[in-house]
Every structure is written in structure tokens, then in C-alpha cells.
Amino acid sequence: YGNLKSKTTIVLFGDSHALSWFPALERLAIAKDWKLLSLTMSSCWPADIPAWNSTTNKLMPNCAIWRTDALNDIAKLKPSMVFVTGTRGFTTVDKSNKVLLGDDRTAAWEAGMDRTLTKLKKASSEVVFISDTPISKYDAPVCLAEHTQSIASCATPFDKSVSTSWLTEEAKVAQSENVTWVNPTSWICSTDPCSPLSGRYEIFVDKGHLTASFAWTLERPLWKQLTTNN
């Protein structure tokens, strides 16, 4: 996407929450005359850990295959910048398929994300780790359709929308790996409770994914954050 002949390439890497950022990055690529490669796969964490389907109680080996192939592609491409992010909500298991909880789950994710970021740093001159976005308590479009006179009925308390403990873990990993960390929380939830609307834009397409129209508006604050960090 963007300028396919550009000498500057950026990559978007991660799961469906990463894909939510595509409109912002496509807009950035067009504005900066860059080429954009999107390497995302739904339900597959970018962190190097087993992917577990909690519905079927089975591993998803396709995630590991995708992750390996994507990282190999990035290594060959040697892009100028890689944007990586993923949801905080997936079930985590160890090598024996035991579900991990609490500190064990956090430690497994940290180690897996460290491994992924280490590989990305070898491939790209800059790695940007975007924290997971806030979530909605409700299926936002459905709720808004049912409460046309009361937007507040579809708002989500800040502590239910944002996991400050997870943000702390993401910041910790970004710092330990010395990569650029972007926290978009205030762009998406600027009030308590978190509104399902930002101006004339619906924020969520469901409970956890950004609408394309809203994500498109995040190009400016994202670029401002990147230039501030640099």
C-alpha cells in the first residue's frame, strides 16, 4: 500500500488489533510517500508464545507458522520502521498446554514479546510498539442503535476499558528492549467513562476493534508521538 516504488518501507505486524491501525498507517504512508506492508493474522499474538483457541481447547499451529513466515519476510525486507501490537485478551498456555494465569501468564508473554522484538530490531532500524487499545463493555454500534437518545448508556468505565497493569507490562517490555513505545489510551478514551464516540466518529466496530473511520484520524497523533520520541 502507499507508494509501491518508494525506497522507504514500513510494516504493520500483529493480530486483528494491529489490523485496526491499518487506516492510520496507510494514511501516514500516503502522506510521507512511503510503502506499507501489512502482515497481520486474526487471533494470533505477535509474541512468540503458543496460540490457544479457548473455544476448542486446542493449539492453533497456524499462528506459529504465520509468525515465523512474517518475521522472515520482515528480516529479508529490512524496512525502515515496523509497527507491532496485539490484544491483551488471549488465553496463554505453556509448552505442555497448561493454561497460565496471573504472574505466570505475564512472564510468558513478556518472554515471548522480548523474543519477537529482538528479531524485529535486527531487521529494522526502528521498531514501534503500540500498546493495546482500550475496549468497550458493549458491542458499541449495537448499543448506540438501541440507545439513540443516550450515548452515555453505551459508555464504559475507565477501569473496565483500560488495563493499567497491562500498560505497565507493555511499557516495561518496550523499555527493556529499547524500542519506541506508543500509548494511545488517551486518544481513544479521553474521559471517564470512556465514550463510544469521538466527535462524529464511532470508536469501536464491536467490543474491541477500532472502526476504520476513527482509526484514520489517529495518523496525526501517532506521527506527533513518533516525532516527539525522536
mmCIF file of the C-alpha atoms, coordinates in Angstrom:
data_MODEL
# 
_entry.id   MODEL 
# 
loop_
_atom_site.group_PDB 
_atom_site.id 
_atom_site.type_symbol 
_atom_site.label_atom_id 
_atom_site.label_alt_id 
_atom_site.label_comp_id 
_atom_site.label_asym_id 
_atom_site.label_entity_id 
_atom_site.label_seq_id 
_atom_site.pdbx_PDB_ins_code 
_atom_site.Cartn_x 
_atom_site.Cartn_y 
_atom_site.Cartn_z 
_atom_site.occupancy 
_atom_site.B_iso_or_equiv 
_atom_site.pdbx_formal_charge 
_atom_site.auth_seq_id 
_atom_site.auth_comp_id 
_atom_site.auth_asym_id 
_atom_site.auth_atom_id 
_atom_site.pdbx_PDB_model_num 
ATOM 1   C CA . TYR A 1 1   ? 0.000   0.000   0.000  1.00 0.00 ? 1   TYR A CA 1 
ATOM 2   C CA . GLY A 1 2   ? 1.071   3.620   -0.340 1.00 0.00 ? 2   GLY A CA 1 
ATOM 3   C CA . ASN A 1 3   ? 3.801   4.330   -2.893 1.00 0.00 ? 3   ASN A CA 1 
ATOM 4   C CA . LEU A 1 4   ? 4.860   0.908   -4.145 1.00 0.00 ? 4   LEU A CA 1 
ATOM 5   C CA . LYS A 1 5   ? 8.006   2.399   -5.702 1.00 0.00 ? 5   LYS A CA 1 
ATOM 6   C CA . SER A 1 6   ? 9.136   4.161   -2.540 1.00 0.00 ? 6   SER A CA 1 
ATOM 7   C CA . LYS A 1 7   ? 12.568  3.388   -1.139 1.00 0.00 ? 7   LYS A CA 1 
ATOM 8   C CA . THR A 1 8   ? 11.134  3.698   2.384  1.00 0.00 ? 8   THR A CA 1 
ATOM 9   C CA . THR A 1 9   ? 9.068   0.761   3.604  1.00 0.00 ? 9   THR A CA 1 
ATOM 10  C CA . ILE A 1 10  ? 7.115   0.456   6.837  1.00 0.00 ? 10  ILE A CA 1 
ATOM 11  C CA . VAL A 1 11  ? 5.486   -2.717  8.155  1.00 0.00 ? 11  VAL A CA 1 
ATOM 12  C CA . LEU A 1 12  ? 2.425   -3.364  10.303 1.00 0.00 ? 12  LEU A CA 1 
ATOM 13  C CA . PHE A 1 13  ? 2.747   -6.634  12.239 1.00 0.00 ? 13  PHE A CA 1 
ATOM 14  C CA . GLY A 1 14  ? 0.389   -8.322  14.682 1.00 0.00 ? 14  GLY A CA 1 
ATOM 15  C CA . ASP A 1 15  ? -3.139  -9.642  15.187 1.00 0.00 ? 15  ASP A CA 1 
ATOM 16  C CA . SER A 1 16  ? -6.549  -8.121  14.440 1.00 0.00 ? 16  SER A CA 1 
ATOM 17  C CA . HIS A 1 17  ? -5.948  -5.322  16.949 1.00 0.00 ? 17  HIS A CA 1 
ATOM 18  C CA . ALA A 1 18  ? -2.880  -4.467  14.864 1.00 0.00 ? 18  ALA A CA 1 
ATOM 19  C CA . LEU A 1 19  ? -5.018  -4.502  11.739 1.00 0.00 ? 19  LEU A CA 1 
ATOM 20  C CA . SER A 1 20  ? -7.223  -1.874  13.386 1.00 0.00 ? 20  SER A CA 1 
ATOM 21  C CA . TRP A 1 21  ? -4.276  0.504   12.929 1.00 0.00 ? 21  TRP A CA 1 
ATOM 22  C CA . PHE A 1 22  ? -4.087  -0.055  9.188  1.00 0.00 ? 22  PHE A CA 1 
ATOM 23  C CA . PRO A 1 23  ? -6.127  3.056   8.201  1.00 0.00 ? 23  PRO A CA 1 
ATOM 24  C CA . ALA A 1 24  ? -3.837  5.289   10.266 1.00 0.00 ? 24  ALA A CA 1 
ATOM 25  C CA . LEU A 1 25  ? -0.680  3.751   8.834  1.00 0.00 ? 25  LEU A CA 1 
ATOM 26  C CA . GLU A 1 26  ? -1.995  3.797   5.278  1.00 0.00 ? 26  GLU A CA 1 
ATOM 27  C CA . ARG A 1 27  ? -2.766  7.498   5.676  1.00 0.00 ? 27  ARG A CA 1 
ATOM 28  C CA . LEU A 1 28  ? 0.735   8.049   7.099  1.00 0.00 ? 28  LEU A CA 1 
ATOM 29  C CA . ALA A 1 29  ? 2.317   6.114   4.233  1.00 0.00 ? 29  ALA A CA 1 
ATOM 30  C CA . ILE A 1 30  ? 0.445   8.165   1.650  1.00 0.00 ? 30  ILE A CA 1 
ATOM 31  C CA . ALA A 1 31  ? 1.329   11.436  3.379  1.00 0.00 ? 31  ALA A CA 1 
ATOM 32  C CA . LYS A 1 32  ? 5.030   10.550  3.636  1.00 0.00 ? 32  LYS A CA 1 
ATOM 33  C CA . ASP A 1 33  ? 5.265   8.824   0.242  1.00 0.00 ? 33  ASP A CA 1 
ATOM 34  C CA . TRP A 1 34  ? 6.174   5.503   1.858  1.00 0.00 ? 34  TRP A CA 1 
ATOM 35  C CA . LYS A 1 35  ? 5.370   1.901   1.004  1.00 0.00 ? 35  LYS A CA 1 
ATOM 36  C CA . LEU A 1 36  ? 3.319   -0.016  3.597  1.00 0.00 ? 36  LEU A CA 1 
ATOM 37  C CA . LEU A 1 37  ? 3.306   -3.789  4.040  1.00 0.00 ? 37  LEU A CA 1 
ATOM 38  C CA . SER A 1 38  ? 0.590   -5.247  6.298  1.00 0.00 ? 38  SER A CA 1 
ATOM 39  C CA . LEU A 1 39  ? 1.396   -8.602  7.936  1.00 0.00 ? 39  LEU A CA 1 
ATOM 40  C CA . THR A 1 40  ? -1.458  -9.414  10.306 1.00 0.00 ? 40  THR A CA 1 
ATOM 41  C CA . MET A 1 41  ? -3.430  -12.504 11.292 1.00 0.00 ? 41  MET A CA 1 
ATOM 42  C CA . SER A 1 42  ? -6.565  -12.592 13.403 1.00 0.00 ? 42  SER A CA 1 
ATOM 43  C CA . SER A 1 43  ? -6.299  -14.296 16.812 1.00 0.00 ? 43  SER A CA 1 
ATOM 44  C CA . CYS A 1 44  ? -2.524  -14.629 16.511 1.00 0.00 ? 44  CYS A CA 1 
ATOM 45  C CA . TRP A 1 45  ? -0.372  -12.763 19.004 1.00 0.00 ? 45  TRP A CA 1 
ATOM 46  C CA . PRO A 1 46  ? 2.870   -11.234 17.718 1.00 0.00 ? 46  PRO A CA 1 
ATOM 47  C CA . ALA A 1 47  ? 4.525   -12.501 20.905 1.00 0.00 ? 47  ALA A CA 1 
ATOM 48  C CA . ASP A 1 48  ? 6.461   -15.748 20.427 1.00 0.00 ? 48  ASP A CA 1 
ATOM 49  C CA . ILE A 1 49  ? 4.211   -17.953 22.569 1.00 0.00 ? 49  ILE A CA 1 
ATOM 50  C CA . PRO A 1 50  ? 1.751   -20.775 21.786 1.00 0.00 ? 50  PRO A CA 1 
ATOM 51  C CA . ALA A 1 51  ? -1.606  -19.625 20.418 1.00 0.00 ? 51  ALA A CA 1 
ATOM 52  C CA . TRP A 1 52  ? -4.528  -21.267 22.184 1.00 0.00 ? 52  TRP A CA 1 
ATOM 53  C CA . ASN A 1 53  ? -8.124  -21.465 20.990 1.00 0.00 ? 53  ASN A CA 1 
ATOM 54  C CA . SER A 1 54  ? -10.178 -21.262 24.180 1.00 0.00 ? 54  SER A CA 1 
ATOM 55  C CA . THR A 1 55  ? -13.324 -22.341 22.323 1.00 0.00 ? 55  THR A CA 1 
ATOM 56  C CA . THR A 1 56  ? -11.919 -25.642 21.037 1.00 0.00 ? 56  THR A CA 1 
ATOM 57  C CA . ASN A 1 57  ? -9.274  -26.001 23.780 1.00 0.00 ? 57  ASN A CA 1 
ATOM 58  C CA . LYS A 1 58  ? -6.649  -26.676 21.150 1.00 0.00 ? 58  LYS A CA 1 
ATOM 59  C CA . LEU A 1 59  ? -3.427  -25.095 19.957 1.00 0.00 ? 59  LEU A CA 1 
ATOM 60  C CA . MET A 1 60  ? -3.514  -23.079 16.753 1.00 0.00 ? 60  MET A CA 1 
ATOM 61  C CA . PRO A 1 61  ? -0.307  -24.138 14.957 1.00 0.00 ? 61  PRO A CA 1 
ATOM 62  C CA . ASN A 1 62  ? -1.155  -21.840 12.050 1.00 0.00 ? 62  ASN A CA 1 
ATOM 63  C CA . CYS A 1 63  ? -0.283  -18.876 14.270 1.00 0.00 ? 63  CYS A CA 1 
ATOM 64  C CA . ALA A 1 64  ? 3.274   -20.051 14.818 1.00 0.00 ? 64  ALA A CA 1 
ATOM 65  C CA . ILE A 1 65  ? 3.648   -20.720 11.083 1.00 0.00 ? 65  ILE A CA 1 
ATOM 66  C CA . TRP A 1 66  ? 2.341   -17.257 10.232 1.00 0.00 ? 66  TRP A CA 1 
ATOM 67  C CA . ARG A 1 67  ? 4.556   -15.557 12.830 1.00 0.00 ? 67  ARG A CA 1 
ATOM 68  C CA . THR A 1 68  ? 7.695   -17.320 11.608 1.00 0.00 ? 68  THR A CA 1 
ATOM 69  C CA . ASP A 1 69  ? 6.950   -16.541 7.969  1.00 0.00 ? 69  ASP A CA 1 
ATOM 70  C CA . ALA A 1 70  ? 6.103   -12.915 8.738  1.00 0.00 ? 70  ALA A CA 1 
ATOM 71  C CA . LEU A 1 71  ? 9.281   -12.383 10.747 1.00 0.00 ? 71  LEU A CA 1 
ATOM 72  C CA . ASN A 1 72  ? 11.319  -13.992 7.960  1.00 0.00 ? 72  ASN A CA 1 
ATOM 73  C CA . ASP A 1 73  ? 9.693   -11.671 5.415  1.00 0.00 ? 73  ASP A CA 1 
ATOM 74  C CA . ILE A 1 74  ? 10.479  -8.654  7.583  1.00 0.00 ? 74  ILE A CA 1 
ATOM 75  C CA . ALA A 1 75  ? 14.088  -9.794  8.014  1.00 0.00 ? 75  ALA A CA 1 
ATOM 76  C CA . LYS A 1 76  ? 14.507  -10.033 4.228  1.00 0.00 ? 76  LYS A CA 1 
ATOM 77  C CA . LEU A 1 77  ? 12.766  -6.718  3.593  1.00 0.00 ? 77  LEU A CA 1 
ATOM 78  C CA . LYS A 1 78  ? 14.747  -4.715  6.183  1.00 0.00 ? 78  LYS A CA 1 
ATOM 79  C CA . PRO A 1 79  ? 12.086  -1.994  6.499  1.00 0.00 ? 79  PRO A CA 1 
ATOM 80  C CA . SER A 1 80  ? 12.756  1.475   7.866  1.00 0.00 ? 80  SER A CA 1 
ATOM 81  C CA . MET A 1 81  ? 10.113  1.046   10.552 1.00 0.00 ? 81  MET A CA 1 
ATOM 82  C CA . VAL A 1 82  ? 7.988   -1.778  11.997 1.00 0.00 ? 82  VAL A CA 1 
ATOM 83  C CA . PHE A 1 83  ? 4.798   -1.148  13.946 1.00 0.00 ? 83  PHE A CA 1 
ATOM 84  C CA . VAL A 1 84  ? 3.827   -4.045  16.198 1.00 0.00 ? 84  VAL A CA 1 
ATOM 85  C CA . THR A 1 85  ? 0.885   -4.506  18.537 1.00 0.00 ? 85  THR A CA 1 
ATOM 86  C CA . GLY A 1 86  ? -1.638  -7.078  19.728 1.00 0.00 ? 86  GLY A CA 1 
ATOM 87  C CA . THR A 1 87  ? -4.544  -7.699  22.041 1.00 0.00 ? 87  THR A CA 1 
ATOM 88  C CA . ARG A 1 88  ? -4.084  -8.395  25.742 1.00 0.00 ? 88  ARG A CA 1 
ATOM 89  C CA . GLY A 1 89  ? -7.022  -10.798 25.848 1.00 0.00 ? 89  GLY A CA 1 
ATOM 90  C CA . PHE A 1 90  ? -5.792  -14.151 24.541 1.00 0.00 ? 90  PHE A CA 1 
ATOM 91  C CA . THR A 1 91  ? -5.535  -17.274 26.674 1.00 0.00 ? 91  THR A CA 1 
ATOM 92  C CA . THR A 1 92  ? -1.895  -18.203 27.304 1.00 0.00 ? 92  THR A CA 1 
ATOM 93  C CA . VAL A 1 93  ? -0.523  -21.729 27.736 1.00 0.00 ? 93  VAL A CA 1 
ATOM 94  C CA . ASP A 1 94  ? 2.882   -23.248 28.391 1.00 0.00 ? 94  ASP A CA 1 
ATOM 95  C CA . LYS A 1 95  ? 4.601   -25.928 26.297 1.00 0.00 ? 95  LYS A CA 1 
ATOM 96  C CA . SER A 1 96  ? 2.514   -28.648 27.940 1.00 0.00 ? 96  SER A CA 1 
ATOM 97  C CA . ASN A 1 97  ? -0.698  -26.779 27.066 1.00 0.00 ? 97  ASN A CA 1 
ATOM 98  C CA . LYS A 1 98  ? -1.356  -25.792 30.663 1.00 0.00 ? 98  LYS A CA 1 
ATOM 99  C CA . VAL A 1 99  ? -3.333  -22.552 30.871 1.00 0.00 ? 99  VAL A CA 1 
ATOM 100 C CA . LEU A 1 100 ? -1.270  -19.861 32.579 1.00 0.00 ? 100 LEU A CA 1 
ATOM 101 C CA . LEU A 1 101 ? -2.760  -17.260 34.891 1.00 0.00 ? 101 LEU A CA 1 
ATOM 102 C CA . GLY A 1 102 ? -1.578  -14.208 36.809 1.00 0.00 ? 102 GLY A CA 1 
ATOM 103 C CA . ASP A 1 103 ? 2.168   -13.674 37.055 1.00 0.00 ? 103 ASP A CA 1 
ATOM 104 C CA . ASP A 1 104 ? 2.927   -16.868 35.104 1.00 0.00 ? 104 ASP A CA 1 
ATOM 105 C CA . ARG A 1 105 ? 0.869   -15.618 32.159 1.00 0.00 ? 105 ARG A CA 1 
ATOM 106 C CA . THR A 1 106 ? 2.538   -12.219 32.296 1.00 0.00 ? 106 THR A CA 1 
ATOM 107 C CA . ALA A 1 107 ? 6.020   -13.733 32.459 1.00 0.00 ? 107 ALA A CA 1 
ATOM 108 C CA . ALA A 1 108 ? 5.310   -15.986 29.459 1.00 0.00 ? 108 ALA A CA 1 
ATOM 109 C CA . TRP A 1 109 ? 4.024   -13.066 27.419 1.00 0.00 ? 109 TRP A CA 1 
ATOM 110 C CA . GLU A 1 110 ? 6.987   -10.866 28.387 1.00 0.00 ? 110 GLU A CA 1 
ATOM 111 C CA . ALA A 1 111 ? 9.479   -13.534 27.346 1.00 0.00 ? 111 ALA A CA 1 
ATOM 112 C CA . GLY A 1 112 ? 7.646   -14.171 24.085 1.00 0.00 ? 112 GLY A CA 1 
ATOM 113 C CA . MET A 1 113 ? 7.400   -10.490 23.257 1.00 0.00 ? 113 MET A CA 1 
ATOM 114 C CA . ASP A 1 114 ? 11.075  -9.997  24.080 1.00 0.00 ? 114 ASP A CA 1 
ATOM 115 C CA . ARG A 1 115 ? 11.952  -12.705 21.552 1.00 0.00 ? 115 ARG A CA 1 
ATOM 116 C CA . THR A 1 116 ? 9.785   -11.108 18.872 1.00 0.00 ? 116 THR A CA 1 
ATOM 117 C CA . LEU A 1 117 ? 11.107  -7.595  19.462 1.00 0.00 ? 117 LEU A CA 1 
ATOM 118 C CA . THR A 1 118 ? 14.696  -8.858  19.402 1.00 0.00 ? 118 THR A CA 1 
ATOM 119 C CA . LYS A 1 119 ? 14.108  -10.302 15.922 1.00 0.00 ? 119 LYS A CA 1 
ATOM 120 C CA . LEU A 1 120 ? 12.360  -7.156  14.717 1.00 0.00 ? 120 LEU A CA 1 
ATOM 121 C CA . LYS A 1 121 ? 15.234  -4.945  15.936 1.00 0.00 ? 121 LYS A CA 1 
ATOM 122 C CA . LYS A 1 122 ? 17.687  -6.976  13.880 1.00 0.00 ? 122 LYS A CA 1 
ATOM 123 C CA . ALA A 1 123 ? 15.521  -6.457  10.794 1.00 0.00 ? 123 ALA A CA 1 
ATOM 124 C CA . SER A 1 124 ? 14.540  -2.800  11.100 1.00 0.00 ? 124 SER A CA 1 
ATOM 125 C CA . SER A 1 125 ? 16.211  0.448   12.065 1.00 0.00 ? 125 SER A CA 1 
ATOM 126 C CA . GLU A 1 126 ? 13.192  1.408   14.194 1.00 0.00 ? 126 GLU A CA 1 
ATOM 127 C CA . VAL A 1 127 ? 10.572  -0.710  15.981 1.00 0.00 ? 127 VAL A CA 1 
ATOM 128 C CA . VAL A 1 128 ? 7.421   0.953   17.300 1.00 0.00 ? 128 VAL A CA 1 
ATOM 129 C CA . PHE A 1 129 ? 5.498   -0.999  19.928 1.00 0.00 ? 129 PHE A CA 1 
ATOM 130 C CA . ILE A 1 130 ? 1.916   0.294   20.176 1.00 0.00 ? 130 ILE A CA 1 
ATOM 131 C CA . SER A 1 131 ? 0.070   -0.588  23.365 1.00 0.00 ? 131 SER A CA 1 
ATOM 132 C CA . ASP A 1 132 ? -3.211  -2.425  23.079 1.00 0.00 ? 132 ASP A CA 1 
ATOM 133 C CA . THR A 1 133 ? -6.229  -0.190  22.715 1.00 0.00 ? 133 THR A CA 1 
ATOM 134 C CA . PRO A 1 134 ? -8.980  0.281   25.299 1.00 0.00 ? 134 PRO A CA 1 
ATOM 135 C CA . ILE A 1 135 ? -12.051 -1.913  24.911 1.00 0.00 ? 135 ILE A CA 1 
ATOM 136 C CA . SER A 1 136 ? -15.805 -1.369  25.129 1.00 0.00 ? 136 SER A CA 1 
ATOM 137 C CA . LYS A 1 137 ? -18.101 -3.084  27.620 1.00 0.00 ? 137 LYS A CA 1 
ATOM 138 C CA . TYR A 1 138 ? -20.739 -3.182  24.904 1.00 0.00 ? 138 TYR A CA 1 
ATOM 139 C CA . ASP A 1 139 ? -20.931 -4.020  21.232 1.00 0.00 ? 139 ASP A CA 1 
ATOM 140 C CA . ALA A 1 140 ? -20.775 -0.306  20.538 1.00 0.00 ? 140 ALA A CA 1 
ATOM 141 C CA . PRO A 1 141 ? -22.717 0.022   17.251 1.00 0.00 ? 141 PRO A CA 1 
ATOM 142 C CA . VAL A 1 142 ? -25.491 -2.227  18.546 1.00 0.00 ? 142 VAL A CA 1 
ATOM 143 C CA . CYS A 1 143 ? -25.696 -0.345  21.842 1.00 0.00 ? 143 CYS A CA 1 
ATOM 144 C CA . LEU A 1 144 ? -25.790 3.042   20.121 1.00 0.00 ? 144 LEU A CA 1 
ATOM 145 C CA . ALA A 1 145 ? -28.541 1.834   17.806 1.00 0.00 ? 145 ALA A CA 1 
ATOM 146 C CA . GLU A 1 146 ? -30.556 0.738   20.842 1.00 0.00 ? 146 GLU A CA 1 
ATOM 147 C CA . HIS A 1 147 ? -29.923 3.983   22.786 1.00 0.00 ? 147 HIS A CA 1 
ATOM 148 C CA . THR A 1 148 ? -30.203 6.703   20.171 1.00 0.00 ? 148 THR A CA 1 
ATOM 149 C CA . GLN A 1 149 ? -31.029 9.344   22.783 1.00 0.00 ? 149 GLN A CA 1 
ATOM 150 C CA . SER A 1 150 ? -28.446 8.315   25.378 1.00 0.00 ? 150 SER A CA 1 
ATOM 151 C CA . ILE A 1 151 ? -24.828 7.938   24.302 1.00 0.00 ? 151 ILE A CA 1 
ATOM 152 C CA . ALA A 1 152 ? -23.878 7.689   27.980 1.00 0.00 ? 152 ALA A CA 1 
ATOM 153 C CA . SER A 1 153 ? -25.730 4.363   28.176 1.00 0.00 ? 153 SER A CA 1 
ATOM 154 C CA . CYS A 1 154 ? -23.041 2.893   25.942 1.00 0.00 ? 154 CYS A CA 1 
ATOM 155 C CA . ALA A 1 155 ? -20.028 4.356   27.780 1.00 0.00 ? 155 ALA A CA 1 
ATOM 156 C CA . THR A 1 156 ? -17.541 2.111   29.580 1.00 0.00 ? 156 THR A CA 1 
ATOM 157 C CA . PRO A 1 157 ? -15.939 2.917   32.957 1.00 0.00 ? 157 PRO A CA 1 
ATOM 158 C CA . PHE A 1 158 ? -12.247 3.676   32.525 1.00 0.00 ? 158 PHE A CA 1 
ATOM 159 C CA . ASP A 1 159 ? -11.131 0.797   34.761 1.00 0.00 ? 159 ASP A CA 1 
ATOM 160 C CA . LYS A 1 160 ? -13.198 -1.631  32.656 1.00 0.00 ? 160 LYS A CA 1 
ATOM 161 C CA . SER A 1 161 ? -11.914 -0.259  29.370 1.00 0.00 ? 161 SER A CA 1 
ATOM 162 C CA . VAL A 1 162 ? -8.236  0.197   30.174 1.00 0.00 ? 162 VAL A CA 1 
ATOM 163 C CA . SER A 1 163 ? -5.895  -2.236  31.910 1.00 0.00 ? 163 SER A CA 1 
ATOM 164 C CA . THR A 1 164 ? -3.305  -0.064  33.613 1.00 0.00 ? 164 THR A CA 1 
ATOM 165 C CA . SER A 1 165 ? -1.416  -3.162  34.782 1.00 0.00 ? 165 SER A CA 1 
ATOM 166 C CA . TRP A 1 166 ? -1.109  -4.365  31.178 1.00 0.00 ? 166 TRP A CA 1 
ATOM 167 C CA . LEU A 1 167 ? 0.051   -0.940  30.048 1.00 0.00 ? 167 LEU A CA 1 
ATOM 168 C CA . THR A 1 168 ? 2.752   -1.153  32.707 1.00 0.00 ? 168 THR A CA 1 
ATOM 169 C CA . GLU A 1 169 ? 3.872   -4.537  31.374 1.00 0.00 ? 169 GLU A CA 1 
ATOM 170 C CA . GLU A 1 170 ? 3.956   -3.271  27.788 1.00 0.00 ? 170 GLU A CA 1 
ATOM 171 C CA . ALA A 1 171 ? 5.981   -0.221  28.807 1.00 0.00 ? 171 ALA A CA 1 
ATOM 172 C CA . LYS A 1 172 ? 8.360   -2.484  30.736 1.00 0.00 ? 172 LYS A CA 1 
ATOM 173 C CA . VAL A 1 173 ? 8.966   -4.702  27.706 1.00 0.00 ? 173 VAL A CA 1 
ATOM 174 C CA . ALA A 1 174 ? 9.429   -1.732  25.389 1.00 0.00 ? 174 ALA A CA 1 
ATOM 175 C CA . GLN A 1 175 ? 11.973  -0.194  27.761 1.00 0.00 ? 175 GLN A CA 1 
ATOM 176 C CA . SER A 1 176 ? 13.865  -3.452  28.278 1.00 0.00 ? 176 SER A CA 1 
ATOM 177 C CA . GLU A 1 177 ? 14.115  -3.956  24.509 1.00 0.00 ? 177 GLU A CA 1 
ATOM 178 C CA . ASN A 1 178 ? 14.848  -0.262  23.876 1.00 0.00 ? 178 ASN A CA 1 
ATOM 179 C CA . VAL A 1 179 ? 12.103  0.186   21.287 1.00 0.00 ? 179 VAL A CA 1 
ATOM 180 C CA . THR A 1 180 ? 9.743   3.117   20.770 1.00 0.00 ? 180 THR A CA 1 
ATOM 181 C CA . TRP A 1 181 ? 6.601   2.784   22.890 1.00 0.00 ? 181 TRP A CA 1 
ATOM 182 C CA . VAL A 1 182 ? 3.341   4.437   21.932 1.00 0.00 ? 182 VAL A CA 1 
ATOM 183 C CA . ASN A 1 183 ? 0.439   4.544   24.382 1.00 0.00 ? 183 ASN A CA 1 
ATOM 184 C CA . PRO A 1 184 ? -2.766  5.505   22.507 1.00 0.00 ? 184 PRO A CA 1 
ATOM 185 C CA . THR A 1 185 ? -5.065  5.255   25.540 1.00 0.00 ? 185 THR A CA 1 
ATOM 186 C CA . SER A 1 186 ? -5.836  8.975   25.828 1.00 0.00 ? 186 SER A CA 1 
ATOM 187 C CA . TRP A 1 187 ? -6.607  9.215   22.102 1.00 0.00 ? 187 TRP A CA 1 
ATOM 188 C CA . ILE A 1 188 ? -9.303  6.567   22.420 1.00 0.00 ? 188 ILE A CA 1 
ATOM 189 C CA . CYS A 1 189 ? -10.549 7.099   25.964 1.00 0.00 ? 189 CYS A CA 1 
ATOM 190 C CA . SER A 1 190 ? -10.199 10.752  26.967 1.00 0.00 ? 190 SER A CA 1 
ATOM 191 C CA . THR A 1 191 ? -12.918 10.718  29.637 1.00 0.00 ? 191 THR A CA 1 
ATOM 192 C CA . ASP A 1 192 ? -14.191 8.506   32.440 1.00 0.00 ? 192 ASP A CA 1 
ATOM 193 C CA . PRO A 1 193 ? -16.366 6.757   31.495 1.00 0.00 ? 193 PRO A CA 1 
ATOM 194 C CA . CYS A 1 194 ? -14.972 6.170   28.004 1.00 0.00 ? 194 CYS A CA 1 
ATOM 195 C CA . SER A 1 195 ? -17.351 7.417   25.348 1.00 0.00 ? 195 SER A CA 1 
ATOM 196 C CA . PRO A 1 196 ? -18.184 5.203   22.341 1.00 0.00 ? 196 PRO A CA 1 
ATOM 197 C CA . LEU A 1 197 ? -17.923 8.297   20.148 1.00 0.00 ? 197 LEU A CA 1 
ATOM 198 C CA . SER A 1 198 ? -15.135 10.712  19.287 1.00 0.00 ? 198 SER A CA 1 
ATOM 199 C CA . GLY A 1 199 ? -16.679 13.748  17.661 1.00 0.00 ? 199 GLY A CA 1 
ATOM 200 C CA . ARG A 1 200 ? -18.717 12.381  14.783 1.00 0.00 ? 200 ARG A CA 1 
ATOM 201 C CA . TYR A 1 201 ? -16.876 9.062   14.674 1.00 0.00 ? 201 TYR A CA 1 
ATOM 202 C CA . GLU A 1 202 ? -17.854 5.775   16.281 1.00 0.00 ? 202 GLU A CA 1 
ATOM 203 C CA . ILE A 1 203 ? -14.748 4.445   18.006 1.00 0.00 ? 203 ILE A CA 1 
ATOM 204 C CA . PHE A 1 204 ? -15.475 0.723   18.060 1.00 0.00 ? 204 PHE A CA 1 
ATOM 205 C CA . VAL A 1 205 ? -16.845 -1.604  15.427 1.00 0.00 ? 205 VAL A CA 1 
ATOM 206 C CA . ASP A 1 206 ? -17.588 -4.172  18.172 1.00 0.00 ? 206 ASP A CA 1 
ATOM 207 C CA . LYS A 1 207 ? -16.199 -4.509  21.703 1.00 0.00 ? 207 LYS A CA 1 
ATOM 208 C CA . GLY A 1 208 ? -12.525 -4.266  20.917 1.00 0.00 ? 208 GLY A CA 1 
ATOM 209 C CA . HIS A 1 209 ? -11.692 -3.275  17.353 1.00 0.00 ? 209 HIS A CA 1 
ATOM 210 C CA . LEU A 1 210 ? -11.463 0.292   16.119 1.00 0.00 ? 210 LEU A CA 1 
ATOM 211 C CA . THR A 1 211 ? -13.617 1.477   13.254 1.00 0.00 ? 211 THR A CA 1 
ATOM 212 C CA . ALA A 1 212 ? -11.706 2.338   10.107 1.00 0.00 ? 212 ALA A CA 1 
ATOM 213 C CA . SER A 1 213 ? -13.079 5.880   10.094 1.00 0.00 ? 213 SER A CA 1 
ATOM 214 C CA . PHE A 1 214 ? -11.902 6.576   13.646 1.00 0.00 ? 214 PHE A CA 1 
ATOM 215 C CA . ALA A 1 215 ? -8.547  4.843   13.173 1.00 0.00 ? 215 ALA A CA 1 
ATOM 216 C CA . TRP A 1 216 ? -7.976  7.060   10.152 1.00 0.00 ? 216 TRP A CA 1 
ATOM 217 C CA . THR A 1 217 ? -7.961  10.079  12.496 1.00 0.00 ? 217 THR A CA 1 
ATOM 218 C CA . LEU A 1 218 ? -5.164  8.602   14.622 1.00 0.00 ? 218 LEU A CA 1 
ATOM 219 C CA . GLU A 1 219 ? -2.489  9.197   11.987 1.00 0.00 ? 219 GLU A CA 1 
ATOM 220 C CA . ARG A 1 220 ? -1.818  12.719  13.261 1.00 0.00 ? 220 ARG A CA 1 
ATOM 221 C CA . PRO A 1 221 ? -1.385  11.943  16.983 1.00 0.00 ? 221 PRO A CA 1 
ATOM 222 C CA . LEU A 1 222 ? 0.639   8.857   16.065 1.00 0.00 ? 222 LEU A CA 1 
ATOM 223 C CA . TRP A 1 223 ? 3.023   10.860  13.884 1.00 0.00 ? 223 TRP A CA 1 
ATOM 224 C CA . LYS A 1 224 ? 3.274   13.569  16.531 1.00 0.00 ? 224 LYS A CA 1 
ATOM 225 C CA . GLN A 1 225 ? 4.191   10.935  19.123 1.00 0.00 ? 225 GLN A CA 1 
ATOM 226 C CA . LEU A 1 226 ? 6.824   9.412   16.842 1.00 0.00 ? 226 LEU A CA 1 
ATOM 227 C CA . THR A 1 227 ? 8.461   12.769  16.092 1.00 0.00 ? 227 THR A CA 1 
ATOM 228 C CA . THR A 1 228 ? 8.369   13.683  19.801 1.00 0.00 ? 228 THR A CA 1 
ATOM 229 C CA . ASN A 1 229 ? 10.084  10.416  20.749 1.00 0.00 ? 229 ASN A CA 1 
ATOM 230 C CA . ASN A 1 230 ? 12.765  11.010  18.138 1.00 0.00 ? 230 ASN A CA 1 
# 
